[in-house]
């Protein structure tokens, strides 16, 4: 099956199990994907995390059952995985704007989050250049933070903005003085390491520089990037998120590549003196293997 077909199998699995727990690991298995890759593909296509999609679909179906059955609110809450009626009421109100008890009154307006379907434009691989490269193992030194996918967009930029203005970052910058290093040919890097531990949908975000034997790395964390085959994409800071959405939303499905396990995505930054930040060049390295 193609990636698009496998994603639709996973979506069908969600629909058939809305009354049951739906951990992302189990959903991703239906698409024969890692949890990390499944999340990125899902978010790139639908602009919503899989966990949030499941929550909204559960509450959409729960609202229909409130209106069309005589089941108690307590029974419906437990049926859709809520540990208490209060937790169900809070979640229901966040989506529908009213309490479950009020939803049963005639004439109430309720939200409806429709089922999604994965589609693919077969011409997408022609719309952006890429190249496949082999990269040896190397280390990144810098700082890291663990983020959940659901809150990264809100918390990530704030955290890294504070770090870039810190003394620790100033000391890191002095190690290479903004000059590129031999393997990555980049002065500054981000790496996104998938995590396999725990129940939360998380990843480790690292900001740093390529390490050399001459660096005094005692003040910094060290993260090893294993040897890998990468698909390389060039863009600007302004278009970086659009590029990433293209990669996970269309490129994988169009080319037949698979993401390579738990190896990290790498972003290289190439600042341009006296130019706006949006014009800064970026390079994505996405670890890949042939299906």
C-alpha positions in Angstrom: 0.0 0.0 0.0 1.1 3.6 -0.6 1.6 6.0 2.3 -1.7 7.7 1.5 -3.6 4.4 1.7 -1.9 3.4 4.9 -2.8 6.8 6.5 -6.4 6.3 5.5 -6.3 2.8 7.1 -5.2 4.5 10.3 -7.9 7.1 10.1 -10.5 4.3 9.6 -9.1 2.6 12.7 -9.6 5.8 14.6 -13.2 6.0 13.5 -14.0 2.4 14.5 -12.5 2.9 17.9 -13.7 6.2 19.1 -15.2 4.5 22.1 -11.8 3.0 23.1 -8.4 4.4 24.1 -6.4 5.5 21.1 -2.7 5.9 21.9 -0.7 7.3 19.0 1.5 4.3 19.0 -1.4 2.0 18.1 -2.8 4.4 15.5 0.6 4.8 13.9 1.0 1.0 13.7 -2.0 0.9 11.4 -0.1 3.0 8.9 3.1 1.0 9.4 4.8 4.3 10.6 6.8 5.3 13.6 4.8 7.4 16.0 7.0 10.4 15.2 6.6 10.1 11.4 2.9 9.5 11.7 2.4 12.6 13.7 4.4 14.8 11.3 2.5 13.5 8.3 -0.9 13.9 10.0 -0.2 17.4 11.2 1.3 18.5 7.8 -1.9 17.4 6.0 -4.6 18.4 8.4 -3.0 21.3 10.5 -4.1 19.5 13.7 -2.3 16.9 15.9 -3.7 13.4 15.8 -4.4 13.6 19.6 -6.5 16.7 19.1 -8.3 15.3 16.1 -9.2 12.2 18.1 -10.5 14.4 21.0 -12.6 16.5 18.7 -14.0 13.4 16.9 -14.9 11.8 20.2 -16.7 14.9 21.3 -18.5 15.3 18.0 -19.9 11.7 18.2 -20.6 12.2 22.0 -22.7 15.2 21.2 -24.7 13.2 18.7 -25.3 10.5 21.2 -26.4 13.1 23.8 -29.1 14.4 21.4 -30.2 11.1 19.9 -30.1 8.6 22.8 -31.4 8.4 26.4 -28.0 7.4 27.7 -26.9 9.4 30.8 -24.2 12.0 30.6 -22.1 9.9 33.0 -22.4 6.8 30.8 -21.4 8.8 27.7 -18.5 10.4 29.5 -17.1 7.0 30.5 -17.9 5.5 27.1 -15.6 8.1 25.4 -12.8 7.6 27.9 -13.3 10.4 30.4 -12.6 9.5 34.0 -15.2 11.7 35.5 -18.3 13.7 34.4 -16.5 16.9 35.3 -13.6 16.2 33.0 -16.1 15.3 30.2 -18.1 18.5 30.8 -14.9 20.7 30.6 -13.8 19.0 27.4 -17.3 19.2 25.9 -17.6 22.9 26.7 -14.2 23.7 25.2 -15.4 22.2 21.9 -19.1 23.0 21.8 -19.3 26.1 24.0 -22.0 24.7 26.2 -22.4 22.1 28.9 -23.6 18.5 28.0 -26.9 19.0 29.9 -27.7 22.1 27.9 -26.9 20.3 24.6 -30.0 18.1 25.1 -32.3 21.1 24.9 -33.7 21.7 21.4 -32.3 24.4 19.2 -28.8 24.3 20.6 -25.9 24.9 18.2 -23.1 22.3 18.4 -19.7 22.0 16.7 -19.1 19.2 14.3 -15.6 18.1 13.5 -15.7 16.0 10.3 -13.7 13.0 9.5 -10.6 13.6 7.5 -9.2 11.8 4.4 -5.7 11.6 3.2 -5.2 12.6 -0.5 -2.1 13.1 -2.5 -1.3 15.3 -5.6 0.9 13.0 -7.8 2.7 16.1 -9.3 4.1 17.4 -6.0 7.6 16.0 -6.4 8.1 18.3 -9.3 7.4 21.4 -7.3 10.5 21.4 -5.0 14.1 20.4 -5.6 15.8 18.0 -3.3 18.9 15.8 -3.2 19.8 12.6 -1.4 23.1 12.7 0.5 25.0 10.5 2.9 26.1 12.1 6.2 28.5 10.5 8.7 27.9 10.5 12.4 28.6 13.8 14.2 27.9 15.5 17.5 25.9 18.6 18.3 26.7 20.6 21.4 24.3 23.1 22.8 21.1 23.0 24.8 17.9 21.0 24.5 14.4 20.8 25.8 11.7 18.1 25.6 8.4 19.3 24.0 5.1 17.7 23.5 3.8 18.1 19.9 0.6 19.7 21.0 2.3 22.6 22.8 5.5 23.1 20.8 4.1 25.9 18.5 3.3 27.9 21.6 6.2 27.1 24.0 9.1 26.4 21.6 9.7 29.8 20.1 9.5 31.5 23.5 11.9 29.1 25.1 14.5 29.4 22.4 14.2 33.2 22.2 15.1 33.3 25.9 18.0 30.9 25.3 19.5 32.9 22.4 19.6 36.0 24.7 21.3 34.1 27.5 25.0 34.0 28.6 25.1 30.2 27.9 24.3 30.9 24.2 26.8 33.6 24.0 29.5 31.2 25.2 28.3 28.6 22.7 28.6 31.1 19.9 32.1 31.9 20.8 33.2 28.4 20.1 32.8 28.8 16.4 32.3 32.6 16.1 29.5 32.0 13.6 31.7 30.0 11.2 30.6 26.7 9.5 31.9 23.3 10.5 33.2 20.6 8.2 30.4 18.0 8.1 27.3 20.2 8.1 28.9 23.3 6.6 26.6 25.3 8.9 27.2 27.8 11.8 24.1 26.9 13.7 21.9 23.8 13.9 18.6 22.6 15.3 17.9 18.8 15.7 14.6 17.2 16.4 15.1 13.8 18.0 12.0 11.5 18.3 11.5 9.8 21.6 10.2 6.3 22.0 9.8 6.3 25.8 6.7 7.2 27.7 3.1 7.6 26.7 3.3 11.3 25.7 3.8 12.3 22.1 7.1 14.1 22.6 10.4 14.9 20.9 13.7 16.5 22.0 14.6 19.8 20.4 18.3 20.7 20.3 19.8 24.0 19.4 23.6 24.1 19.0 26.6 23.8 16.7 28.5 20.9 15.1 31.2 19.8 17.6 34.9 19.3 17.0 37.6 17.7 19.1 39.0 21.2 19.9 35.7 22.4 21.5 35.4 22.7 25.2 32.0 21.1 25.5 32.0 20.7 29.3 29.4 23.5 29.7 27.0 22.1 27.1 25.0 19.1 26.4 26.2 16.7 23.7 23.8 14.9 21.3 25.0 12.4 18.7 23.5 12.4 15.3 24.0 8.9 13.8 25.2 8.2 10.3 22.2 8.5 7.9 20.9 9.1 4.4 19.2 12.4 4.2 16.9 14.2 1.8 18.1 17.8 1.6 15.8 20.8 1.0 16.7 24.5 0.7 14.4 27.3 1.8 14.3 30.5 3.8 13.4 31.1 7.4 10.1 32.7 6.2 9.2 29.5 4.2 10.7 26.9 6.5 7.4 25.7 8.0 5.8 25.6 4.6 8.7 23.6 3.4 8.4 21.1 6.3 4.7 20.7 5.7 5.4 20.0 2.0 8.0 17.3 3.0 5.7 15.5 5.4 2.4 16.4 3.7 3.3 15.5 0.1 6.9 14.7 -0.6 7.1 11.4 1.2 3.8 10.2 -0.3 4.9 11.2 -3.8 8.4 9.8 -3.9 8.1 6.5 -2.1 10.7 7.3 0.6 10.1 6.4 4.2 11.4 8.3 7.2 14.4 6.5 8.8 13.4 5.4 12.3 14.3 7.5 15.3 17.1 9.5 13.6 16.6 13.3 13.9 15.5 15.9 11.5 18.2 18.5 11.2 17.8 22.2 10.4 20.9 24.3 9.4 20.7 28.1 9.7 22.7 30.4 7.4 22.3 34.1 8.5 22.8 36.8 5.9 24.4 40.0 7.4 22.2 43.1 7.3 19.3 41.1 5.9 15.9 40.5 7.6 15.6 37.3 9.5 12.9 36.1 7.1 15.5 36.0 4.3 17.9 33.9 6.2 18.7 30.6 4.3 17.7 27.3 5.9 18.4 23.7 5.0 16.3 20.8 6.1 17.9 17.3 6.4 15.2 14.6 6.7 16.5 11.0 7.4 15.2 8.7 4.7 15.3 5.1 3.5 13.7 3.4 0.5 10.5 1.6 1.3 
